[in-house]
Amino acid sequence: MLVALVLGALFVRLGFWQLSRHGERRAAVERRLERGTFPPLNWEASSPVPEDTVGLIGRAVVVRGRYLPEHEVILRSRSAEGRPGVEVLTPLEVAPDEPVIMVLRGWLPAVDGLRADLSAGWPRQGSASEVSVEGVLISSRDGRGGQPLWVDVDGREHLALGGIDLDQVRDHLPVEVSRHVVRATDPAGGAGLLGPARALETGFGSHMSYAIQWFSFAIIGLVGTAVVLRKESKTDA
């Protein structure tokens, strides 16, 4: 009974911890959705890149600059509608003396989920001209990139990561990278085979279901132990 009580208390504690995580995730998603209703931020060469990151997640933005496709990053193993592929994360130079802004431009097919034809994601006229990118600010997470790989695409080495991890991008790209990531809403104007990147998650995660599981384990353990003890007491009697 003592073991059952200790485990029950542990399971209940874990259940409340998951409820707390659920509340934090719900509040973060609601704040992000609220920011999505704000007017878009406009970044140009004459305006400095904002320092804030967390407080801008979910905010619409319009950024003008020039893409640097030679430093494009591959996000490997990104399927779309059952098709294997990658997502492309491309530096956008707002001004020569400013850090580049990484733009999640969209999705490209790749049979092995790694080696995509990156040139198929650009319009025929190329990428040298200045563009206006409309999108939403999204987050980066340390450790999300996994093991970095280098992939040869048309004779040029490109960094391939498992997810958006700006720390790894900074470690491997020869350009200064800002703390912001923009998910483009229109992938390069429908250039080539480039499709939209995965939609932003708006769910509250699995924390509530995990909490219910932990509470269930506590109830099952305590009730089961009580039943066993009751049967033993009757047998002894």
N, C-alpha and C positions, 0 to 999 in steps of 0.2 A: 504493500500500500504506500509505503514511504517513497519507493522508486516511482510509482505511478503519480504521486503528488508532485515530485520534483520534475518529472518529465511533463506533466500537465502544466505546471507553472511556466516551464520553458516554452512549450508550444503556445500558450496564451501570450507570452511576451513576444514571441515571433509574430503572432497574429496581429498584435497591436502595432508592431514595427512595420508590417506590411500595410496596415491601414494608414499609418503616418506617411509612408512612401506614396500611397495612392493619393492622399490629400495634397502632397507636394507636387506630384505629377499633374493632377487636375488643375491646381492653381497655375502652374507654369503654362499649361496648354491654353487655359482661359485668358491669361495675360497675352500670350502670343496671338490668339485670335483677335483680341481687342486691338493690339497694335496693327493688325491687318486692316483695320478700318481707318487708320490714320492716313493723311495725305502722304504721297510718296516723297522720300528724300531725294534730292537732286545733287549728285556729285559731279563736278567738272574740274578741269585743271585749275580753275581759279578758287575752288573751295577745298579746304583741307578735309582729309578723311577723318570722320569722328573717332574718338578714342573709345567710346562705349561699345561694348559687344553684347553682353547679356541683355541689356535694356533695349536693344534694337532687334532682337531675334523675332522674326515674323513681320517686320516692318517692310512695306513696299519701298522699292528704291529704283531710281533711274541713274545709271552711271554712263558717262561718256569717256571713251578712251580707245586704245589700240591694243588688239590681242597680240600675245606673244606665243604663237603656236609651237615654236621650237622648244618651249618649256612646258608643253602640255603634259598633264598628269593623267594616267589611266587609273580608274577605279574598277578593279577587276571583279568578275563574277556578279554581274548585274543583269538579271534576266528581265524580260519584258514580254508579257503575253505568251509566256512559255518558251520564248526564244532566248538563247544564251547571248550575252553581250557584255559591254562595258559602258561606264559613264565617263565623260571627259571633263576634267577640271583644268581650266585654261586661265593663265594670268592675264589680267587686263591692266595695261599701263595707263593710268589717268593722267599723269604728268611725269616727265623724266626724273624729277627729283623726289617723287612720292613713292611709297611702297605700292607694289602691285596688289590688285584685288583679285582673289581667286574666284572664278565664275564657273559654276556647275552648268555647263552649256547644254548637255543632253546625253542621249543614249545612242550607242552604235552597236550593230550586230557583230558578234565574234564567236566563231564556232567553239573555240576553247575557252571562252570567257576571259580572254587576255589579249590576244593579238588581233586588234581591230584595224581596219583601214581608216586611219585618222584623216586622211585627205578627203574621204567621202563625207566628212562632217563640215566641210567648208564650201561656201559658194564658189562658182566658177571663177569669179574675179579675184579670188584669194582673200587674204585676211589683213592686208597691209593698210587698208583705209580705216579711218576712225569710225566707230560704231556707237550707237546708243543702245545700251542693254537695260531692259526692264526686267525686274525680278523681285525676289523676296530674300531677305537676309536669313541665313540658316546658321546652325551651330557647327563647330568643330569639337572633337573630343580626343584628348590625349590617349594614345594606345589603340584608337580605332583603326589605325592604318595597318596594323599587323606587320608581317615581315615584308620589308620593301624589296621590290624586284626591279630589274632593269630590262626593258623589252626593246628589241630592235625593230623599228618600224620605218621602212624605206631608207635604211642606212643611218637612221638617227636613234639614239638611245632615249627612251622615255621612262620616267619613274612610274611604277605600278604599285598601288596601295590597295588594301582591303577596305578602306573607308576614308572619310575626310578627316585628316589629322594634320593640322597646320604646323605642328612642331616638326613632324617628319618632312613636310614640304619645305620648310625653312632650312632643314639640315641638308637637303639634297639639291635644291635649286639655286643657281648662281644669281638670284635676284632677291631684293628685299621684299618680304611678303607681309602685308598688313594682317590684322587679326580678324578680318571680315571675310565671309563667304557669301556669294550671291547665287541663288538658284534662278537661272533665267526662265522666265515664263514662256518665251517664244524662242525655241532653240535656233539661233542664228537665222531667223527668218525662214525656217523650214529648209535650211541648206542641206542638199544631198540626202544622205540616208539618216541624218541626225534626227532622232525623235526626242520627245520630252523626257527629262529625268523623272525618277520616281516621285510620286506626290508626297508632300509633307504629311507626317503622321499627326492625326488629330485625336486619336484614341487616348485613353487614360492608362493603357498598359494592362498587365496581368496581376497587379498588386492586390486587387480586391479578391480575385479567385485564390491567390496564394494565402491571403488572410483567412478565407473561409476554410481552406484545407488545414491550416495550422489549428484553428479552433476545433475543427472536426476531429483531428488527431487527439487533441486534449480530451474531448468528450468521450471518444471511443476508448481511450486508455483508462480514464477514470471509471466509466460505466463498466467496461469489461473487467477491470480489477475488482470492482464491487460485486459483480455477479459471481466471479470465481471465489471470492472470500465467502460469499453467502452460501454457495454450494458446499464449500469445505466445512463451514460451521454446522450445516445441517448433517453432513456426513459424520462429523465428530460427535454430534448429539445422538 
